[in-house]
Amino acid sequence: MQYWTVRRETPFNGEWVGVECVLLHRNPDIWNDPDVFDPLRFTPENCQTRSPYAFVPFSAGPRNCIGQNFAMNEIKIVVGATLRRFELSIDESRPGRLRNALVMRSENGLHVHLKSRRL
């Protein structure tokens, strides 16, 4: 068993400790402007100085999600095919309301406008 001290607190033997991924992913000690969507945070040069456990959408370590590679490839194909055919814009009249559970999701959906691209 390994013990860690986090913010001057050490858990008792047998005590459970949970990691809230939403808070980890929005930690201002790790991320500049943590509430801003910035895909450039994940470029190879920006990831070099950051812990591999700073962003864990599929968990990490020996119990990592077995579908991670499939999910990442699937999202690249779907997003690429969508962006090739459509221009997307946010529907400002219907803002999303986030709900935290095991997976963060919107309570009322994600509303976007699709405009067909001329190919």
DSSP file (Angstrom, degrees, kcal/mol; ACC not computed):
  #  RESIDUE AA STRUCTURE BP1 BP2  ACC     N-H-->O    O-->H-N    N-H-->O    O-->H-N    TCO  KAPPA ALPHA  PHI   PSI    X-CA   Y-CA   Z-CA
    1    1 A M              0   0    0      0, 0.0     2,-0.4     0, 0.0    12,-0.0   0.000 360.0 360.0 360.0 143.6    0.0    0.0    0.0
    2    2 A Q        -     0   0    0      2,-0.0     2,-0.4     0, 0.0     0, 0.0  -0.935 360.0-151.8-118.3 139.5    1.2    3.5   -0.8
    3    3 A Y        -     0   0    0     -2,-0.4     2,-0.3     7,-0.0     7,-0.0  -0.902  10.8-172.3-112.1 139.7    0.3    6.7    1.1
    4    4 A W        -     0   0    0     -2,-0.4     2,-0.6     5,-0.1    -2,-0.0  -0.926  18.5-138.6-123.6 151.2    0.2   10.2   -0.3
    5    5 A T        -     0   0    0     -2,-0.3     2,-0.5     5,-0.1     5,-0.2  -0.962  21.1-174.4-110.1 122.1   -0.2   13.5    1.4
    6    6 A V  B >  S-A    9   0A   0      3,-2.3     3,-1.4    -2,-0.6    -2,-0.0  -0.968  72.5 -19.3-119.8 118.3   -2.6   15.8   -0.5
    7    7 A R  T 3  S-     0   0    0     -2,-0.5    -1,-0.2     1,-0.3     3,-0.1   0.911 127.4 -53.6  49.6  47.3   -2.9   19.3    0.8
    8    8 A R  T 3  S+     0   0    0      1,-0.2     2,-0.5    -3,-0.1    -1,-0.3   0.647 114.4 116.8  66.0  19.0   -1.6   18.2    4.2
    9    9 A E  B <   -A    6   0A   0     -3,-1.4    -3,-2.3     2,-0.0    -1,-0.2  -0.974  43.1-169.7-118.5 129.1   -4.2   15.4    4.6
   10   10 A T        -     0   0    0     -2,-0.5    -5,-0.1    -5,-0.2    -7,-0.0  -0.976  25.3-124.0-114.6 125.8   -3.1   11.7    4.7
   11   11 A P        -     0   0    0      0, 0.0     2,-0.1     0, 0.0     3,-0.1  -0.302  26.5-110.4 -67.5 152.4   -5.9    9.1    4.5
   12   12 A F    >   -     0   0    0      1,-0.1     3,-2.2     4,-0.1     2,-0.1  -0.412  48.7 -78.1 -74.9 157.8   -6.4    6.5    7.2
   13   13 A N  T 3  S+     0   0    0      1,-0.3    -1,-0.1    -2,-0.1     3,-0.1  -0.371 120.3  13.3 -58.1 128.6   -5.6    2.9    6.4
   14   14 A G  T 3  S+     0   0    0      1,-0.3    -1,-0.3    -2,-0.1     2,-0.2   0.390  93.8 136.8  85.0  -3.0   -8.5    1.4    4.5
   15   15 A E    <   -     0   0    0     -3,-2.2    -1,-0.3     1,-0.1     2,-0.3  -0.554  52.7-125.7 -80.2 141.6  -10.0    4.7    3.7
   16   16 A W        -     0   0    0     -2,-0.2     2,-0.4    -3,-0.1    -4,-0.1  -0.642  21.5-165.2 -86.3 142.1  -11.3    5.3    0.1
   17   17 A V        -     0   0    0     -2,-0.3     2,-0.3    -6,-0.1    -2,-0.0  -0.997   4.5-160.3-128.7 129.4  -10.2    8.3   -1.8
   18   18 A G        -     0   0    0     -2,-0.4     2,-0.6     2,-0.0    -2,-0.0  -0.814   9.8-144.7-109.6 151.2  -11.9    9.5   -4.9
   19   19 A V        -     0   0    0     -2,-0.3     2,-1.0     4,-0.0     3,-0.1  -0.966  12.0-145.6-113.2 118.9  -10.6   11.8   -7.7
   20   20 A E     >  -     0   0    0     -2,-0.6     4,-2.3     1,-0.2     3,-0.5  -0.742   9.1-162.6 -85.8 104.4  -13.2   14.1   -9.2
   21   21 A C  H  > S+     0   0    0     -2,-1.0     4,-3.1     1,-0.2     5,-0.2   0.837  86.2  59.2 -61.1 -34.7  -12.2   14.2  -12.9
   22   22 A V  H  > S+     0   0    0      1,-0.2     4,-0.6     2,-0.2    -1,-0.2   0.918 110.3  42.8 -60.6 -42.1  -14.2   17.4  -13.6
   23   23 A L  H >4 S+     0   0    0     -3,-0.5     3,-0.5     2,-0.2    -2,-0.2   0.885 113.8  51.6 -71.1 -38.3  -12.2   19.2  -10.9
   24   24 A L  H >< S+     0   0    0     -4,-2.3     3,-1.3     1,-0.2    -2,-0.2   0.920 109.5  49.9 -61.5 -43.8   -8.9   17.7  -12.1
   25   25 A H  H 3< S+     0   0    0     -4,-3.1    -1,-0.2     1,-0.3    -2,-0.2   0.615 116.2  42.7 -73.2 -11.9   -9.6   18.8  -15.7
   26   26 A R  T << S+     0   0    0     -4,-0.6    -1,-0.3    -3,-0.5    -2,-0.2   0.025  78.7 138.2-119.8  25.5  -10.4   22.4  -14.5
   27   27 A N    X>  -     0   0    0     -3,-1.3     4,-2.8    27,-0.2     3,-1.6  -0.619  43.7-154.8 -76.0 115.7   -7.6   22.7  -12.0
   28   28 A P  T 34 S+     0   0    0      0, 0.0    -1,-0.2     0, 0.0     5,-0.1   0.682  92.2  66.3 -67.9 -15.5   -6.1   26.3  -12.4
   29   29 A D  T 34 S+     0   0    0      1,-0.1     3,-0.1     3,-0.1    -2,-0.1   0.731 116.8  26.2 -72.7 -20.5   -2.8   25.0  -11.0
   30   30 A I  T <4 S+     0   0    0     -3,-1.6     2,-0.4     1,-0.2    -1,-0.1   0.782 121.6  49.5-106.1 -41.4   -2.5   22.9  -14.1
   31   31 A W  S  < S-     0   0    0     -4,-2.8     2,-0.3     0, 0.0    -1,-0.2  -0.873  70.2-135.4-112.6 131.0   -4.5   24.7  -16.8
   32   32 A N  S    S+     0   0    0     -2,-0.4     4,-0.2     1,-0.3    -3,-0.1  -0.677  97.5   1.5 -73.8 135.5   -4.4   28.3  -17.9
   33   33 A D  S >  S-     0   0    0     -2,-0.3     3,-2.0     1,-0.1    -1,-0.3   0.963  82.1-168.1  48.3  65.6   -8.0   29.5  -18.3
   34   34 A P  T 3  S+     0   0    0      0, 0.0    -1,-0.1     0, 0.0    -7,-0.1   0.699  78.9  54.1 -62.9 -21.0   -9.4   26.1  -17.2
   35   35 A D  T 3  S+     0   0    0     -9,-0.1     2,-0.4    -4,-0.1    -2,-0.1   0.427  90.6  93.1 -92.6   2.5  -13.0   26.8  -18.3
   36   36 A V  S <  S-     0   0    0     -3,-2.0     2,-0.6    -4,-0.2    -4,-0.0  -0.809  79.4-124.4 -98.2 133.2  -12.0   27.8  -21.8
   37   37 A F        +     0   0    0     -2,-0.4    -2,-0.1     1,-0.0    -4,-0.0  -0.661  41.3 163.5 -74.9 117.9  -12.0   25.2  -24.6
   38   38 A D    >   -     0   0    0     -2,-0.6     3,-2.0     1,-0.1     4,-0.2  -0.790  21.7-174.8-140.6  92.9   -8.5   25.2  -26.1
   39   39 A P  G >  S+     0   0    0      0, 0.0     3,-1.8     0, 0.0    -1,-0.1   0.727  79.9  75.1 -63.1 -19.5   -7.6   22.1  -28.2
   40   40 A L  G >  S+     0   0    0      1,-0.3     3,-1.4     2,-0.2     6,-0.2   0.661  76.5  78.3 -67.8 -12.9   -4.0   23.5  -28.5
   41   41 A R  G <  S+     0   0    0     -3,-2.0    -1,-0.3     1,-0.2     0, 0.0   0.749  91.9  53.4 -61.0 -21.9   -3.4   22.4  -24.9
   42   42 A F  G <  S+     0   0    0     -3,-1.8    -1,-0.2    -4,-0.2    -2,-0.2   0.207  75.6 122.4-106.1  14.9   -3.1   18.8  -26.3
   43   43 A T  S X> S-     0   0    0     -3,-1.4     4,-1.9     1,-0.1     3,-0.6  -0.442  76.8-109.8 -69.1 153.3   -0.4   19.4  -28.9
   44   44 A P  H 3> S+     0   0    0      0, 0.0     4,-1.0     0, 0.0    -1,-0.1   0.875 118.2  51.9 -54.3 -39.8    2.7   17.2  -28.3
   45   45 A E  H 34 S+     0   0    0      1,-0.2     4,-0.4     2,-0.2     3,-0.1   0.853 111.2  46.9 -69.4 -32.0    4.9   20.2  -27.3
   46   46 A N  H <4 S+     0   0    0     -3,-0.6     3,-0.3    -6,-0.2    -1,-0.2   0.765 110.5  53.4 -77.4 -25.0    2.3   21.4  -24.7
   47   47 A C  H >< S+     0   0    0     -4,-1.9     3,-1.0     1,-0.2    -1,-0.2   0.686  89.7  78.9 -81.2 -18.2    1.9   17.9  -23.3
   48   48 A Q  T 3< S+     0   0    0     -4,-1.0    -1,-0.2     1,-0.3    -2,-0.1   0.855  98.3  39.7 -60.8 -37.0    5.6   17.4  -22.7
   49   49 A T  T 3  S+     0   0    0     -4,-0.4     2,-0.3    -3,-0.3    -1,-0.3   0.446 104.3  82.5 -94.3   0.5    5.7   19.4  -19.5
   50   50 A R  S <  S-     0   0    0     -3,-1.0   -20,-0.0    -4,-0.1    -4,-0.0  -0.805  86.6-103.2-109.6 146.3    2.4   18.2  -18.1
   51   51 A S    >   -     0   0    0     -2,-0.3     3,-1.7     1,-0.1     4,-0.3  -0.353  25.2-128.0 -60.9 141.7    1.8   15.0  -16.1
   52   52 A P  T 3  S+     0   0    0      0, 0.0     3,-0.3     0, 0.0    -1,-0.1   0.639 110.3  58.4 -66.4 -11.1    0.1   12.3  -18.2
   53   53 A Y  T 3  S+     0   0    0      1,-0.2     3,-0.2     3,-0.1    -2,-0.1   0.261  77.9  90.1-101.0  11.0   -2.5   12.1  -15.4
   54   54 A A  S <  S+     0   0    0     -3,-1.7     2,-0.4     1,-0.3   -27,-0.2   0.781  98.3  30.6 -75.4 -26.6   -3.6   15.8  -15.7
   55   55 A F        +     0   0    0     -3,-0.3    -1,-0.3    -4,-0.3     3,-0.1  -0.949  68.4 165.7-135.2 112.4   -6.3   14.9  -18.2
   56   56 A V    >   +     0   0    0     -2,-0.4     3,-1.3    -3,-0.2     4,-0.1  -0.566  10.0 155.9-130.2  68.6   -7.9   11.5  -17.9
   57   57 A P  T 3  S+     0   0    0      0, 0.0    -1,-0.1     0, 0.0     3,-0.1   0.733  87.8  34.2 -67.3 -19.6  -11.1   11.3  -19.9
   58   58 A F  T 3  S-     0   0    0      1,-0.6     7,-2.3    -3,-0.1    10,-0.1   0.061 119.3-106.3-119.6  22.6  -10.7    7.5  -20.2
   59   59 A S    <   -     0   0    0     -3,-1.3    -1,-0.6     5,-0.2     2,-0.3  -0.272  39.9-120.3  74.7-170.1   -9.2    6.8  -16.7
   60   60 A A    >   +     0   0    0     -3,-0.1     3,-0.7    -4,-0.1    -7,-0.1  -0.980  58.0  31.4-160.5 164.9   -5.5    6.0  -16.5
   61   61 A G  G >  S-     0   0    0     -2,-0.3     3,-1.5     1,-0.2     0, 0.0  -0.378 112.3 -21.8  80.2-157.5   -3.1    3.3  -15.3
   62   62 A P  G 3  S+     0   0    0      0, 0.0    -1,-0.2     0, 0.0     0, 0.0   0.686 137.7  51.5 -67.5 -17.6   -3.7   -0.4  -15.2
   63   63 A R  G <  S+     0   0    0     -3,-0.7    -2,-0.1     2,-0.0     3,-0.1  -0.027  80.1 148.2-107.6  31.0   -7.5    0.0  -15.2
   64   64 A N    <   -     0   0    0     -3,-1.5     2,-0.2     1,-0.1    -5,-0.2  -0.224  62.4 -83.8 -61.5 153.1   -7.6    2.3  -18.2
   65   65 A C    >   -     0   0    0     -7,-2.3     3,-1.3     1,-0.2     4,-0.3  -0.416  32.3-150.1 -62.1 124.6  -10.6    2.1  -20.5
   66   66 A I  T 3  S+     0   0    0      1,-0.3     4,-0.3    -2,-0.2     3,-0.3   0.699  95.3  55.6 -71.8 -17.2  -10.1   -0.7  -23.0
   67   67 A G  T 3> S+     0   0    0      1,-0.2     4,-3.1     2,-0.1    -1,-0.3   0.312  75.1 105.2 -95.6   9.1  -12.2    1.1  -25.6
   68   68 A Q  H <> S+     0   0    0     -3,-1.3     4,-2.7     1,-0.2     5,-0.2   0.925  81.1  44.8 -58.1 -49.7  -10.0    4.3  -25.5
   69   69 A N  H  > S+     0   0    0     -4,-0.3     4,-2.2    -3,-0.3    -1,-0.2   0.915 115.7  47.8 -63.2 -42.0   -8.3    3.8  -28.9
   70   70 A F  H  > S+     0   0    0     -4,-0.3     4,-2.7     2,-0.2    -1,-0.2   0.938 113.0  48.5 -61.7 -46.2  -11.5    2.8  -30.6
   71   71 A A  H  X S+     0   0    0     -4,-3.1     4,-2.5     1,-0.2    -2,-0.2   0.906 111.6  48.9 -62.5 -42.9  -13.3    5.8  -29.1
   72   72 A M  H  X S+     0   0    0     -4,-2.7     4,-1.8    -5,-0.2    -1,-0.2   0.909 114.0  45.8 -65.4 -41.5  -10.6    8.2  -30.2
   73   73 A N  H  X S+     0   0    0     -4,-2.2     4,-2.0    -5,-0.2    -2,-0.2   0.909 112.9  50.9 -66.9 -41.0  -10.5    6.8  -33.7
   74   74 A E  H  X S+     0   0    0     -4,-2.7     4,-2.6    -5,-0.2     5,-0.2   0.919 109.9  48.9 -62.6 -44.1  -14.3    6.8  -34.0
   75   75 A I  H  X S+     0   0    0     -4,-2.5     4,-2.7     1,-0.2     5,-0.3   0.879 109.4  52.9 -66.1 -36.5  -14.6   10.5  -32.9
   76   76 A K  H  X S+     0   0    0     -4,-1.8     4,-2.2    -5,-0.2    -1,-0.2   0.917 112.3  45.2 -63.1 -42.4  -11.9   11.6  -35.3
   77   77 A I  H  X S+     0   0    0     -4,-2.0     4,-2.5     2,-0.2     5,-0.2   0.935 116.4  44.8 -66.6 -46.7  -13.8    9.9  -38.2
   78   78 A V  H  X S+     0   0    0     -4,-2.6     4,-2.3     2,-0.2    -2,-0.2   0.931 116.7  44.3 -66.3 -46.2  -17.2   11.3  -37.2
   79   79 A V  H  X S+     0   0    0     -4,-2.7     4,-2.9    -5,-0.2     5,-0.2   0.919 114.8  49.9 -65.6 -42.3  -15.9   14.8  -36.5
   80   80 A G  H  X S+     0   0    0     -4,-2.2     4,-1.7    -5,-0.3    -2,-0.2   0.927 112.9  45.6 -61.4 -45.6  -13.9   14.8  -39.7
   81   81 A A  H  X S+     0   0    0     -4,-2.5     4,-1.2     2,-0.2    -1,-0.2   0.883 114.8  48.6 -66.0 -38.0  -16.8   13.6  -41.9
   82   82 A T  H  X S+     0   0    0     -4,-2.3     4,-2.4    -5,-0.2     3,-0.5   0.942 112.4  46.8 -66.9 -47.6  -19.2   16.1  -40.2
   83   83 A L  H  < S+     0   0    0     -4,-2.9    -1,-0.2     1,-0.2    -2,-0.2   0.780 107.4  58.2 -68.4 -25.5  -16.8   19.1  -40.6
   84   84 A R  H  < S+     0   0    0     -4,-1.7    -1,-0.2    -5,-0.2    -2,-0.2   0.860 118.3  31.1 -68.4 -34.5  -16.2   18.1  -44.3
   85   85 A R  H  < S+     0   0    0     -4,-1.2    32,-2.9    -3,-0.5     2,-0.3   0.701 122.8  36.2 -97.2 -22.5  -19.9   18.4  -45.1
   86   86 A F  E  <  -B  116   0B   0     -4,-2.4     2,-0.5    30,-0.3    30,-0.2  -0.944  60.5-136.0-137.2 151.4  -21.1   21.1  -42.6
   87   87 A E  E     -B  115   0B   0     28,-2.9    28,-2.3    -2,-0.3     2,-0.4  -0.918  33.6-151.2 -96.8 132.6  -20.2   24.4  -41.0
   88   88 A L  E     +B  114   0B   0     -2,-0.5     2,-0.3    26,-0.2    26,-0.2  -0.841  19.6 172.3-108.7 142.5  -21.2   24.2  -37.3
   89   89 A S  E     -B  113   0B   0     24,-1.7    24,-3.4    -2,-0.4     2,-0.2  -0.990  36.1-104.2-143.5 150.4  -22.2   27.1  -35.1
   90   90 A I  E     -B  112   0B   0     -2,-0.3     2,-1.2    22,-0.2    22,-0.2  -0.484  26.4-125.8 -74.4 139.2  -23.6   27.1  -31.5
   91   91 A D    >   -     0   0    0     20,-2.2     3,-1.7     3,-0.2    20,-0.2  -0.752  25.8-170.8 -83.6  96.9  -27.3   27.9  -31.1
   92   92 A E  T 3  S+     0   0    0     -2,-1.2    -1,-0.2     1,-0.3    -2,-0.0   0.707  78.9  66.0 -65.0 -20.9  -27.0   30.8  -28.6
   93   93 A S  T 3  S+     0   0    0      1,-0.3    -1,-0.3    -3,-0.1    -2,-0.0   0.632 105.7  43.1 -77.3 -11.9  -30.7   30.8  -28.0
   94   94 A R  S <  S-     0   0    0     -3,-1.7    17,-0.5    17,-0.1    -1,-0.3  -0.596  79.9-170.9-132.6  72.3  -30.5   27.3  -26.3
   95   95 A P        -     0   0    0      0, 0.0     2,-0.1     0, 0.0    -3,-0.1  -0.315  24.7-114.5 -67.0 147.0  -27.5   27.2  -24.0
   96   96 A G        -     0   0    0     15,-0.1     2,-0.5    11,-0.1    14,-0.1  -0.463  16.5-145.2 -79.0 152.0  -26.5   23.9  -22.6
   97   97 A R        -     0   0    0     12,-0.2    10,-3.5    -2,-0.1    11,-0.4  -0.976  20.3-135.5-117.7 116.3  -26.7   23.1  -18.8
   98   98 A L  E     -C  106   0C   0     -2,-0.5     2,-0.4     8,-0.2     8,-0.2  -0.433  17.0-166.6 -74.9 143.5  -23.9   20.8  -17.7
   99   99 A R  E     -C  105   0C   0      6,-3.2     6,-2.3    -2,-0.1     2,-0.5  -0.993  11.7-144.3-130.1 123.8  -24.7   18.0  -15.3
  100  100 A N        +     0   0    0     -2,-0.4     2,-0.2     4,-0.2     4,-0.2  -0.771  41.8 129.6 -90.8 127.3  -21.9   16.1  -13.6
  101  101 A A  S    S-     0   0    0     -2,-0.5     3,-0.1     2,-0.1    -1,-0.0  -0.508  85.1 -48.6-141.7-146.9  -22.3   12.4  -13.1
  102  102 A L  S    S+     0   0    0      1,-0.2     2,-0.4    -2,-0.2    -2,-0.0   0.900 140.4  27.0 -60.2 -37.6  -19.9    9.6  -13.9
  103  103 A V  S    S-     0   0    0     -4,-0.1     2,-0.3   -81,-0.0    -1,-0.2  -0.991  94.4-118.9-123.6 132.2  -19.6   11.3  -17.3
  104  104 A M        +     0   0    0     -2,-0.4     2,-0.3    -4,-0.2    -4,-0.2  -0.526  48.5 157.0 -69.7 132.9  -20.2   15.1  -17.7
  105  105 A R  E     -C   99   0C   0     -6,-2.3    -6,-3.2    -2,-0.3     2,-0.4  -0.932  43.9 -92.6-148.2 171.5  -23.1   15.7  -20.0
  106  106 A S  E     -C   98   0C   0     -2,-0.3     3,-0.4    -8,-0.2    -8,-0.2  -0.721  19.9-148.4 -89.9 137.5  -25.7   18.3  -20.9
  107  107 A E  S    S+     0   0    0    -10,-3.5    -1,-0.1    -2,-0.4    -9,-0.1   0.817  99.8  29.4 -70.5 -30.2  -29.1   18.2  -19.2
  108  108 A N  S    S-     0   0    0      1,-0.4    -1,-0.2   -11,-0.4   -10,-0.1   0.112 115.7-103.5-121.7  20.9  -30.8   19.6  -22.3
  109  109 A G        -     0   0    0     -3,-0.4     2,-0.6   -12,-0.2    -1,-0.4  -0.125  38.8 -75.1  87.2 174.5  -28.6   18.4  -25.2
  110  110 A L        -     0   0    0     -4,-0.1     2,-0.6   -14,-0.1    -1,-0.1  -0.964  46.2-158.0-115.1 113.9  -26.1   20.2  -27.3
  111  111 A H        +     0   0    0     -2,-0.6   -20,-2.2   -17,-0.5     2,-0.3  -0.828  21.2 159.9-102.9 121.5  -27.8   22.5  -29.8
  112  112 A V  E     -B   90   0B   0     -2,-0.6     2,-0.4   -22,-0.2   -22,-0.2  -0.915  35.9-124.1-133.3 159.4  -25.9   23.6  -32.9
  113  113 A H  E     -B   89   0B   0    -24,-3.4   -24,-1.7    -2,-0.3     2,-0.5  -0.894  22.6-153.6-101.9 136.5  -26.8   24.9  -36.4
  114  114 A L  E     -B   88   0B   0     -2,-0.4     2,-0.5   -26,-0.2   -26,-0.2  -0.947   8.9-171.5-111.3 128.3  -25.6   23.0  -39.4
  115  115 A K  E     -B   87   0B   0    -28,-2.3   -28,-2.9    -2,-0.5     2,-0.0  -0.982  27.9-120.2-120.2 122.9  -25.0   24.8  -42.7
  116  116 A S  E     -B   86   0B   0     -2,-0.5     2,-0.3   -30,-0.2   -30,-0.3  -0.322  22.1-137.8 -63.7 136.6  -24.2   22.5  -45.7
  117  117 A R        -     0   0    0    -32,-2.9     2,-0.7    -2,-0.0    -1,-0.1  -0.704  17.8-120.7 -89.5 145.6  -20.9   23.1  -47.4
  118  118 A R              0   0    0     -2,-0.3   -32,-0.0     1,-0.1    -1,-0.0  -0.797 360.0 360.0 -88.2 117.0  -20.8   23.1  -51.1
  119  119 A L              0   0    0     -2,-0.7    -1,-0.1   -34,-0.1   -34,-0.0   0.437 360.0 360.0 -93.7 360.0  -18.4   20.4  -52.2
